[in-house]
Every structure is written in C-alpha cells, then in structure tokens.
Amino acid sequence: MAISAKRVLIYRLGSLGDTVVALPALHLVARAFPDAERRMLTNFPVNVKAPPAAAILENAGLVHGYFRYAVGTRKPLELLSLWWQIVRWRPQVLVYLGAGRGMESARRDAAFFRMCGVGRLIGVPLSDDMQQNRWPEGEQCLEPEAARLARNLAELGDARLDDPANWDLRLTVEERARAEDALGPAAGHPILAVSVGTKRQSKDWGLENWRALLSAVARSYPRYALVLLGSPEESEASEFAAVGWRAATAGSVVNLCGRLTPRESAAVLTHARAFFGHDSGPMHLAAAVQTPCVAIFSARNKPRVWFPYGSQHRVLYHPVDCWGCNLETCIVEQKKCLTSITVDEVLAQVHALLG
C-alpha cells in the first residue's frame, strides 16, 4: 500500500542487532512510502563496539539520512537543537520503531513529535499490547521483536517476516568483492563463522568454553576453515579461542575482527555454512543473510524476543528462576543461565545443524 508523503521520519534507537531486527519494518516503510525521503532519528553509539545504524543501512536504500542524539539526554539546549533540526526538515509522517519503554515514555515521545509539527504518527505504542511482545497461546516463547515492530505497523501492510527479501541488506558488488578478498586464505574450504565477543558481561559464555568448543568442532570437521568476526577490541580474545581450533586441525583460521565494516561482515557470512556466537550483532547479521546459527543465549531477556529470526537456527537458552533480569552484569547469580550451558550441549547442536 503506497501512501503519499514527501518526508517520513523513522524513529529507531540501538546498534547493530537492534537495526537488523527492524529490517522487515524498514522494508515495509519503504514500500508504503516509495517516493518519500526517509530519514531516521537514532542515537549516537553508546559503546565503542556498537556501530551506528548508518553502518548497517548505508547503500541499502531504506533510509536516506539521519538525525542523531545522545540517548537519555535532558539538556535543554540539546533537545532544542534536535527539535529545530526536525522542525526545519518538516516531516509529514513519523514511523515509530522504538522499544517498549512504558506508556509514559510513549506519550512523552508522541508529544515531542507533535511539537515538531508531524501530522501523522504511526506505530507509537500507546497501549499495553503494542508495548509488549505477545505470548502466543500454546507456545512457550514470546513473539520476536521483529514481529512486534511489524504488528505495530499493520496499518501500512504485511511486513512478510518469513520472506528473506524483507531481511535483505542489499549488499553492493563492492562489499561482496571485499568479503571474497578477505576470505582468500580460506579459498577451497567450506567456512564456519564465529564471533566470541559481546558488549555485556551477562551474555559472555567464556573464552575457555569457546576454546574447548572450537577444538571439538575442528576434530569433527577438519576440512572446514574458521572465520572470526567482531570488533577490533575482540581480535585478541578471538585468537585465544582459536587456539583450540589450531591445536586440533591444520585448517585455516582467518581473523577478520576489526578489518571489515558490518556490511562487509554480512557479505562474509553469506559464504558460511553456519555461524556460532552469543546473542550479538554478528548473530543477527548472520540470520539476516539466511546463514544458520548456533546461538548461545543468557536468560537476561525473555525467550525468543531476541533469538535469530527463522526456523533454521539452533538456540541454547536455559530458563532459570531469575530469567528476564535484563542485567548488564551478573554477579550474585554468577551467570548460572549461561554457565549451565555445556560445551557438549552446544556441540550436539552443531552436529545437528551440520550433520
């Protein structure tokens, strides 16, 4: 359903994973407003490992520009500057892709955008149902965040979450060529991609576990090459984990941490038979390009909300009595949701995926 509008403002905060799970919603917005200039209001990265939304969406044609601000700012001058930037651009429609942060926050956001002169607001979660991920009857998991976002935009049409085209990053020829170049040392071998990094202590399975897992995987699949992905800060940790692989096989190890853009990393992942990693941005990139994932999740979030989208993935998630804690750092319970996941348990899922 195409709608007439010249300027559409899209509100979405977060970094790599948050942007990737919004892809079907962004494709839906592009279909609904094909002739509009679409700009995104987003945040400056809050972590050195967190790439901005533009690093994921550039060249995709889904967003044409950005307004940025510091999350949580209450400084009058900064808010006035942001208001003035939006007012000068004169958006006619707002598409709200924000997280559910409570009704008061949603009402405050709606008031701000109306003060900016936006005439039509779409998707602002002004009801409990729009705020929350639904728990489908008869299921043991909540709906994915991508599905909640799409549901809140139902007036624009069907986001078609199960169609791979609606997760398409529209990688360029140059990005694909850069990925093939980087994979040169692994030429002629099937590839397994791994990312051992995470921004949060509460999501970290532990480097000793990763080293033991990669050693076992290498013994099971000696003709494979290992490709390591992540931020520059994760290169050393990735090398530590890869010691297990090198000790078990002569297969190539290609450490690309910090050497590629997020989109070039996505292009690398299109060549991988499988991806192994934490709940992380690279995991969501792998799922977006339809690469099967073996994903290790803490129980800080409720089940399935942030799982890689699709039925081809294997997710390890242990519900515990403190699940849904949303902790950045877990000290008291010592990450028992994660530490209870064994190397053998993950290896069994690798075997189930690769055969």
Secondary structure as the mmCIF struct_conf table of DSSP 4:
data_model
#
loop_
_struct_conf.conf_type_id
_struct_conf.id
_struct_conf.beg_label_comp_id
_struct_conf.beg_label_asym_id
_struct_conf.beg_label_seq_id
_struct_conf.end_label_comp_id
_struct_conf.end_label_asym_id
_struct_conf.end_label_seq_id
BEND BEND1 LYS A 6 LYS A 6
STRN STRN1 ARG A 7 TYR A 11
BEND BEND2 SER A 15 SER A 15
HELX_RH_AL_P HELX_RH_AL_P1 LEU A 16 VAL A 21
TURN_TY1_P TURN_TY1_P1 ALA A 22 ALA A 22
HELX_RH_AL_P HELX_RH_AL_P2 LEU A 23 ALA A 32
BEND BEND3 PHE A 33 PHE A 33
TURN_TY1_P TURN_TY1_P2 PRO A 34 ASP A 35
BEND BEND4 ALA A 36 ALA A 36
STRN STRN2 GLU A 37 ASN A 43
BEND BEND5 VAL A 46 ASN A 47
TURN_TY1_P TURN_TY1_P3 VAL A 48 LYS A 49
HELX_RH_AL_P HELX_RH_AL_P3 ALA A 53 LEU A 57
TURN_TY1_P TURN_TY1_P4 GLU A 58 ASN A 59
BEND BEND6 ALA A 60 LEU A 62
STRN STRN3 GLY A 65 TYR A 69
TURN_TY1_P TURN_TY1_P5 VAL A 71 GLY A 72
HELX_RH_AL_P HELX_RH_AL_P4 PRO A 76 TRP A 89
BEND BEND7 GLN A 92 GLN A 92
STRN STRN4 VAL A 93 TYR A 96
HELX_RH_AL_P HELX_RH_AL_P5 MET A 103 MET A 115
TURN_TY1_P TURN_TY1_P6 CYS A 116 GLY A 117
STRN STRN5 ARG A 120 ILE A 122
BEND BEND8 GLY A 123 GLY A 123
BEND BEND9 SER A 127 SER A 127
HELX_RH_AL_P HELX_RH_AL_P6 ASP A 128 GLN A 131
BEND BEND10 GLN A 132 GLN A 132
HELX_LH_PP_P HELX_LH_PP_P1 ASN A 133 ARG A 134
TURN_TY1_P TURN_TY1_P7 GLU A 137 GLY A 138
BEND BEND11 GLN A 140 CYS A 141
HELX_LH_PP_P HELX_LH_PP_P2 LEU A 142 PRO A 144
HELX_RH_AL_P HELX_RH_AL_P7 GLU A 145 ASN A 152
TURN_TY1_P TURN_TY1_P8 LEU A 153 LEU A 153
HELX_RH_3T_P HELX_RH_3T_P1 ALA A 154 LEU A 156
TURN_TY1_P TURN_TY1_P9 LEU A 161 ASP A 162
HELX_RH_3T_P HELX_RH_3T_P2 PRO A 164 TRP A 167
HELX_RH_AL_P HELX_RH_AL_P8 VAL A 173 ALA A 182
TURN_TY1_P TURN_TY1_P10 LEU A 183 LEU A 183
HELX_RH_3T_P HELX_RH_3T_P3 GLY A 184 ALA A 186
TURN_TY1_P TURN_TY1_P11 ALA A 187 GLY A 188
BEND BEND12 HIS A 189 HIS A 189
STRN STRN6 ILE A 191 SER A 195
BEND BEND13 LYS A 199 LYS A 199
HELX_RH_3T_P HELX_RH_3T_P4 GLN A 201 LYS A 203
HELX_RH_AL_P HELX_RH_AL_P9 LEU A 207 SER A 220
TURN_TY1_P TURN_TY1_P12 PRO A 222 ARG A 223
STRN STRN7 ALA A 225 LEU A 228
HELX_RH_3T_P HELX_RH_3T_P5 PRO A 232 GLU A 234
HELX_RH_AL_P HELX_RH_AL_P10 SER A 235 ALA A 248
STRN STRN8 VAL A 253 ASN A 255
TURN_TY1_P TURN_TY1_P13 CYS A 257 ARG A 259
BEND BEND14 LEU A 260 LEU A 260
HELX_RH_AL_P HELX_RH_AL_P11 PRO A 262 LEU A 269
TURN_TY1_P TURN_TY1_P14 THR A 270 HIS A 271
STRN STRN9 ALA A 272 HIS A 278
BEND BEND15 ASP A 279 SER A 280
HELX_RH_AL_P HELX_RH_AL_P12 GLY A 281 ALA A 288
TURN_TY1_P TURN_TY1_P15 VAL A 289 GLN A 290
STRN STRN10 CYS A 293 PHE A 297
BEND BEND16 ALA A 299 ASN A 301
TURN_TY1_P TURN_TY1_P16 PRO A 303 TRP A 306
BEND BEND17 PHE A 307 PHE A 307
HELX_LH_PP_P HELX_LH_PP_P3 PRO A 308 PRO A 308
BEND BEND18 TYR A 309 GLY A 310
TURN_TY1_P TURN_TY1_P17 SER A 311 GLN A 312
STRN STRN11 ARG A 314 TYR A 317
TURN_TY1_P TURN_TY1_P18 ASP A 321 GLY A 324
BEND BEND19 GLU A 328 THR A 329
BEND BEND20 VAL A 332 GLU A 333
TURN_TY1_P TURN_TY1_P19 GLN A 334 LYS A 335
HELX_RH_AL_P HELX_RH_AL_P13 LYS A 336 THR A 339
TURN_TY1_P TURN_TY1_P20 SER A 340 SER A 340
BEND BEND21 ILE A 341 ILE A 341
HELX_RH_AL_P HELX_RH_AL_P14 VAL A 343 LEU A 354
#
